[in-house]
Amino acid sequence: MTRLAIISDIHANSVALERVLATIDERGADMIVCTGDVVGYGPRPKECIDLLREREIPCLLGNHDQYVTLLMDPRVDRLREDIRVSVQWTQAQLPMDHLKWLAALPMRLEMEDLDFSFVHGAYGPHPWLYCSNSKAFAVNFAHQDVPLAFCGHSHVPALGIYEGEGAEPSVKYLRKATVPEAEKVMVNVGSVGQPRDKDPRSAFVFFTIESRELELVRVPYDIAETQKQIREASLPDKAATRLEEGR
């Protein structure tokens, strides 16, 4: 059996990432894939990038990764204030080599000879769409060209299911399941570094290719330590308080 571990939305939370990687190592995986947002909000962007690069983990470009690479770009000034502050702080922390690594990340990852692929947010012209409700999944499925896909971005684990033309997609909270028989399925794997489903523990998904089994895994980590790092960096306090609330 071939098992993938799919992680997303680390958001510069190295404490959480280290615990998740340790859990994956303990339980075993043939490959780890990251669907993006390595940086943003959190206090340890360089450390998170280094961990992914050292382990040669394939990674996609997330919207926060993209923001951080927009040096001297007026689009950054139009971001919400807490995001803008985090982006500008992150830009100042990262060496040019790390910024180039982020900028080179792809928007989509294919698995050769398999019927699934990965994006950060969604397929089609709105890549930063949040796949978190039926309407958003419907927009995604209009452009998703593979039967099965994986994403992150919303920070909420979910299973979007499209039965065919004329049918409204159904959305289920993801726990443990077998990929359903449907025309198209999108799996949102949740967030390592900033969960928003009212469970503050890190989230990621195991996917066993042959059996099509999905398992959402929750991993506790030292939230207080990450909060301390955020405040020591003088980043917006919202980034710290929301961690313990899982929102």
N, C-alpha and C positions, 0 to 999 in steps of 0.2 A: 504494500500500500504506500502511496506517495502522499505525504502530508505537507501542506503549506501553512505557514503562519503569516497572517496578513495584518499589518499594523498600520495605523494612520494617526495624523494630527498629534504629533509629539509635542509641538509648540515649546521647544527649548526647555522641556522638563526632563533633565537628565536623570534625576532621582527615579522618576517613573519609568523612563526608558530602560534603565539598568535593571530594575526589578522585572520588567516584562521580558527582556532578553534572557535573564536568568531563568524565568519560568519556562520560556520556550526551550532553552537548553536542557532543563530538567525533564521536560515531557517529550522532547524530541520533535524535530521538524526537518524535512529534506531541503526546504528553502524558506526564506523569509522575504516578503515583499512589503514595501512601505508605499502607501498611496498618497503621501505628500503632507505638506505643512509640518516640515521638520522644525521650523523656527516660527517666531511671532509669539507675543504675550509673555513668554517665559524667560528665565534668567541665564540659561546655559546653552546658547545656540551653537557655539563652537564645539562644545563637548558632545552635543548630540550629533552634529555633522561628523565629527571624528569617529564616533562609535559606528555609525552607518558605513562610513568609508573603510574603516579598519576591517569590518566584517563583510565588505563587498555586498551589501544589501541593495538590491535594485530599488530605486526610489523615483517617484513621480514628482512633478512640479505642483505644489499647492498654491493657493492664492496668496498666502502670507510669504511663501518662498519667493513668489514673483514680486510682491511689493518690495521686499528687501533688496532685490536686485535692481530696482528702479532708482539708481543713484541720480540725484539732482533732477528728478523727474517731477513736473508739476502735479501729476496724478496723485502722488503721495500726500500732497497738501490737502487733497479733497477727501481723504479718508477720515473716518470717525476719530475723534481726538485720541482716545486710548490706544487705538490701533496705530495711528500716526506716530505717537510717542514711542511705542514699542518698536515700530519699524525703524525709526531714526536711531534709536538706541542700539538696535541689533546691527544696523549698518556700521556703526562706530566700533562694534566689538569684533567684527569678522575681518580677517585678513583677505586680501584680494583673491587669493587662491580659493578660499571658501565661498566667496561671492560668485566666482566663476563656476564653481561646482554647482551651486544652486541654479544659476542661470542656464546651465546646460541640461538640467533635468527635463525629461520628456513629459508630454501631456498625457501620453497613453502608453501602456505596456501590454504587449501581446505575449501569449504563451504558445510557442511553436507547436503546430499540429493539434492544438486543443481548442475547445469551443468557448473559451472564456478569455476575458482581458480585464484590464484595470484602468480606472481614471480617478482623478481626485474628487471631482464633484459630479459631473454628468457628461453624457455624450451630446454632440451637436454644438450649435453656435453659442450656447450659454454654459460654458464649462464650470462656472462657479455657482450653478444652481444647487440649492439644498434639496437633496432627495430625502425628504422627511414626511411627505404627505402624498395623497393620491394624485393631486393635480400636478405636483412636481415630477412624480414618477411617470405620469402620462407624457409630459414634455420630453423626459429622458428617453422613454421607450420609443418615441417617434423617430429617434436618431440612433438608438442602440442597435448595432449591427451584428451582435453576437448573442447567442441564447442566454449566456450567463456572464454577469459582470460584477465587479467589486469596486466600491468607492468608500470615501470617508466624508469629510467636509462638514457634515451637520453635527458631528460628535455624538450622535444617537444611533445605537445599533438598530437596524431595521431590515426587513425583508420585503422588497417590492415585487409583486407578481402580476404579469400581464398575460391574460388568457387568450387574447386575440382581438381583432378589429371589432369595435363596438362595445367592448367590455371595459369597464372602469378598473384600473389597477387596484389590487388590494394591497394593504400595508399591514405588516405584522411586526411586533417587537421580536427581535431575534434572541433566541436563547440556544436551544439545541434542535436541529432539524435536518432533514434530508432535502436537498434542492428539489422543490416541487416540479411535477410534470407540467410545464407551461411553455408558451411560446417564447417568453423572455422573463428573466429573473435578474434583479439587481440586489446585491447584498451590501448593506452599509455596515462597516465593521466597527463603528464607534471610534473612540479616541483614547490614545495612550496617556496624553499629558493634560487633557482638560475635558473630562466627560461632562455631558450636559443632560443626562437622563435621570438626574437626581440620585445617582449612585456615584460617589466620588472615587471609587476604585478604577484603576486603569482598565481599559477594555481592548481586546483584540479577538481575532477569529482564527480558529483552525479549520482548514478545509481539506478533506481527504478526497483526492481526485477520483479514484476508482469507485468508491461507495457513494460519492456525492454528499458526504456528511459534513454538516456545519456545526461548529461548537463555539459559542461565545464564552470567552474566558475573562473573569474579573480578577484583578491582581491588586491587593492593597499595597500601598507604599507610604513613605514618610512624608505626608502632606505638609506637616509643620516645617520640615526642612526646606522644601521648595518655597513655601510662603516666606520663610526667613530670607532666602536668596533673592526673591522678588523685591522684598522691602529694602534689603541692603543695596540693591541696584537702583533704588528710587524709581522703579517702574510703577505704573498705575495700580493702586491698591486693589482695584476690582479684580485684577488678574490673580491676586492672592486669595481674597475672600471667597471667590466663586469656587475654588478648588475643593474646599471642605463641604460645600453645598451641592456639588455635582451639577452645576448649572452654567 
